[in-house]
Amino acid sequence: MIGPFSKKWSAFAQLRKQTHNSVIEQIAKGQKMTKTKRYDLPSYTEGWFQIGWSQQLPVGAIKKVEQFGKTYVLFRGEDGQVGLVDDVCPHLGSRFSAGGCVKKNAVRCPYHHWSFDRTGQCTDIPYAKKIPPKAKVAAHAVVERYGMIFMYRNKAGASPTYDLPQISDFDPNHYGQPHTYEFRIRIHGQDIMENSVDSPHFAAVHGHNMPENRFQHDGRSLRITQMTSLKRFGTTLKGRLEFHMIEPGFHYCHFPEMPMTPALVFSSIVPVDGEFTNHRLTLWTKKTRVPFLSGLAGLFVRWQMMKTYHEDMEIWESKEYLTQPILCDGDGAIMKLRRWYSQFYDDASPSSVQAPLQAS
């Protein structure tokens, strides 16, 4: 006896077979299959990018990092300092992340136990009398700040030309333990940034009242102040949101007028390859004299943040990018954001986010 589930599975299998055969037939007939770009934008930008959280990398640990179409290995030496090198041993090409370990302040290859320090220099070969001068692996600048680990990346692989900007109005000692979230999304990083200045979507998608935005930028930095309100639990909550765009891969949103206690969210956007982006969120709520209020405020912000995020995500993963959208006078500072973001693009990066195959 065939049940409802079996019937559905059988129908799905048949549809899959028909689809597969259709593609084979099109190829056999010589029809051209084209791969169109979803984003007519470079995939990568230059700057500082979050690659993890400090608490997730204890002393002696290594971590595989997949970003910018490459694989790196992140490690923490016995002295507590972090290092980041390419995840390929220059000896015979084995991966440090596939069974390697930390010895003193260097990462050791699992294959022949060659060790490399944070500068990429080989420091030990157990069976060699002399270390070859060319025994080096590409090393990358890293810095720890606000409980996060950042790497610097540019197309030439050169050293940083500037330090990761400080957040002058943030002191972690005034905030409780942060909550962290990580998502891998099929979207370009610019679209995530653009979402912050898209005023009408806050009303249409999230049920907020139409916010008013003030747009300020000075070279590399960008600041958007948003006056908004929303109805929750039978009352209207009014407040000011401040979006601080520090880097193309890092910005934060400050809620200075949150009910009960202020909150702050760090948002880190890092391309994985030409298709996917890692989006990391770190939520901080300010301490109060009444810990219960801090906890309650944090719970509300986490719920609201995840609700909003998943509403956006559903649209992000299916939307198309239009280089010349038709805008009206209420659409906010979308084109201003695009012009600001464009200064960071890496012209040498591959084409971004590919759409599914289509017959033509």
N, C-alpha and C positions, 0 to 999 in steps of 0.2 A: 504494500500500500504506500502510495506516494503522498507525503504530507505537504502542507502549504509551503514550508521552507524549501523542501526539495524541488517543488515546482518553480519557485522563484529562482533558486540556484541554477536549475536547468535552463530557464529562460535567459538568465544572465550569461551563462556559458555559451549559449547559442548566439546571443548578441555579440559577445566578444569574438567568437569564431568568424561571424559574418564581417565584423569590422576589420579583423586581421586579413581576411581574404580580400576585402575591398581594397585595402592598401596594397596588397601583393599584386592585384589585378591592375591597379593604376600604374605601378612601377613597370609591370610587364608591358603595358601599352605605351610606355615611354612618357607618361605624363610627368611633368616637372613638379617635384615636391619642394616647396620653398620654406625657409625658416625666417619669419619676419621678427624684427626687433620690437619688443614691448616698450622699451625706453630708448629714445634717440639721444642718449647721454653717455658720457664716459662712466665706467663702472666705479672708478676709485678716485679718491681725493687725497691730498697730502695733509698731514697734521698728526695730532695725538689721538689715540684710540684706546678705549678700555678693552683689555683682553681677559679680565677676570677680577675676582675679589680677593683681597689679602687673606681673609680668614680661610679660604679654600686652598691655600698653598702653604702648608706648614713647613718647618725646617726639614730639609732632606727630601722634599717632594718634587716630582716633575709632572708637567701637564702638557698634553698635546694641544696646540692652538692652530685652528684652521681659519685663516683670514686672508683676504686679498689674493685668492687663488693659489695660496702657498700653505705649507705646513711648517710650523715653528715648534720648538720645545721651550717651555718656561720652567725654570727651576729656582729653588731657594737653597743657598749654601748654608753651611754650618754657622756662618757669621750672621745669618738672618737676611742677607741681601739677595735680591732677585736678579736673574739673568735671562736673556732671551736670545736663542741662536736658531739658525735654520735646522730643520729636523732631518738632516742627512749628514752622516759622518763622511768626511772627504777621503777616508781611507778606502773603503770598498762599498760605500753607499747604504749602509744599514741605517735604520731609523733609531734615533735616541729614545723616542717615545715607546718603541716596541721592546721593552725589557731593560732599558737603560736605568741608571741610578745616579745619585749624587754622591761624590766622594770629596770630602772637605768642601771646597767652594767651586767645584767643577762638575760638569755632567759627563758621565762615563758611558761610552758606547757598549752595548751588550755583546757585540760580535768579537772584538779583539781587545776590549778594555782600554781603548784610547780615551784620554780625558781632555776636556776643553773648558777653559775658564770663561768668565763673563765677557771678556774681550774677544773671544773666539780663538784664542791661542791654545795650541796643544801643550799641555803641561806634563803629560806622562804617557809613556808607552812601555808597559811592563817588560817586554822582551827586547827592547831596543837600547843600544848604547848611546845613540844620538837621535834627537828628534829632528826630522826634516824641517827646514825653514818654511816650506810651503804648507806645513800641517796646520791649517787654520780653517775655521768655519765662520760664515758670515754672522756677525753679532749685531744686535739692534738695541737702541737706547730704550730703557724702561725707567719708570718712576712710579712710586707708590704715593697716593694721596687720597684722603677722605675714605680710607678703607678699600680703595680700588687700585688696580695695577694698569698702567697705561704704557703703550709702546708708541714710538714715533715712526712714521712711515712716509717716505717720499719715493718718487719713481727712480731716483738715482741710487737709493740705498745710502744716502749721505747722512752725516750727523745732524742733529736738530739745529735749526737756525734760531730757535727761540725756546724758552721754557714753557711748560704747560701753565697757562694763566692761573693765578690764584683766585679763589672766591673769597673776597674780603669780608663779606657779611655772614660767613658760615663758620661756626665753631662747633665741632662734633661733641664737645663736652657739655653743650647746652641741649643736646638731643638724646633721645633714648636709643636703644638698639635698633639698627636699621633692618628693614625687610627687603629682600632682594628677589628679583624675578628675571627670567631669561627666556626669550622667544626667538625662534628662527622663522623668518617670514619671507615670502616671495614678493619682495618689493625693493625699490631703490631708496637709498637713504634720504635723498632730497624730498621724496614724497612724504616721509615721516615728519621732516622739518616743516614742510609746506602745510601740513595738517594743523600746525599750531597757529597759523595766521589766517586760516580759512574760517572766517567769522560765521557765515551762515550755517555751516555744518554743525556747529554747537547746538543750534536750535533744532535743525532738521533731524539729526541723528541722535543727539543726546538729551533732547528735551530741555535744554537751558533756554533762558531768554537770550535774545540777540545781543551779543557782547559788543562793546565799543573798544577798539584797539588803538593804541598809540605806538608808532613804529620809530625806533631810533637806532642808528648804526654809526659806528666809528671804525672804519677800516675792517679789522678782523672780527670785531665783536658786534653783536646785534641784540637789541633789547625790545621786547614787546610787552606793553602793559595793557592788561585786559580787564575791564570792569564788566562783571557778569553776575547773574543770579540764577538760581534754580529752585524748584519746589521739591522738597523731600519731607516725608513724614508729616504732611499737613501744614508745613510752614515754608516760607520763602527765605532761602539763605542767600545773602548778598556778600560779595567779596571782590577782592582784587587779586588777579593772577599776574605774576611777572615771569615771562619767559626770557631767559638769558642764554643766547646762542654764543657759546664761547669758541667752539670749533665745529667743523662740519660733522664730526663724529661725537660731539659731546655738548649737551646743554642741560640746564636745570630749570625747573618750574617752582617758583616760590609762592606759597599761599599765606601771606602775612596776616590776613584777616579771617582765617579759619575759625569757626566757632570752637570754643574751649581752648584750643592751642594752635599756633602756626605749624605748618608742615612744609616739607621741601622734597622734591623728587628729582634725582639725577637720571638723565636719559642718555644712554650711550648707544650709538649707531655705528656698527662696523660691518662692512661688506665681507661676506664669506667667499663669494666668487662673483661671476657675472650674473647670477640669478638670485641668490639668497642673501639676506642680511640678518646679522645677529643684533637683537635689540635687548639691552639690559636696563632694568629699572631698579633704582635704589631709593626707597622711601624712608624719610626721617620725620619724626614728629617731636616737637620741642617738649622738654620736660616742664612740668608745672609743680606747684606745691602740693597738688592733690594728684598722686600717681594714677588714681582711677580715671580722672578726666583725660590724662595723656593717653591711657590705654584705650578709652572709649573713642577719642578723636582719631587715634591711629587706626582703629577698627573701621570707622566710618570712611576714612580716606582710602584705605585699602580696598574696601568694597566698591566705593565710587570709582576709583582708578581702574580696577579690573573690569568693572561693568563698561566703562567708557572705552577701555582699550579693546575689548572683544567686539564692541560695536564697530569700532574703526577697522579692526583687523579683517572682518568679514568683507568690507568694501575694498580695503587695500589690495588684497590678494587677487582681485578680479578686475580692478579698474584699469583703464588705458591711460597712458600719458600723452597729453596733447601739447605740442610745442607752442601752438598759437591758440589757446583756448578763447572762447567768446565770453568775455567777462562783463559784468555790470558794475555800477557805482557802489554797490553794497558788498562786493566780493572780498574786501580786505586787501592786504598787501602781498598778494600772491606773486606778482611779477617783481616786486621789490625783493622779496625773499629769494627768488630765482637768481636775480642779478647778484645779490650778496653771495649766494652759495657758489656761483660759477667761478669765483676767484680762486677756489681751492682745487679745481679739477686737475686731474693728472691726464694730460693729453695722450700719454703713452698707454693708457689702460685699454683693455679689449672692450668691444661693444657690450652694452648692458642688457640684462634680462631678456632672454629669448622666449618668444611665444611658441605654442605647440605647432607642429607641422601642419601646413595647409596645402591642399591641392590647388594648382593654378593652371 
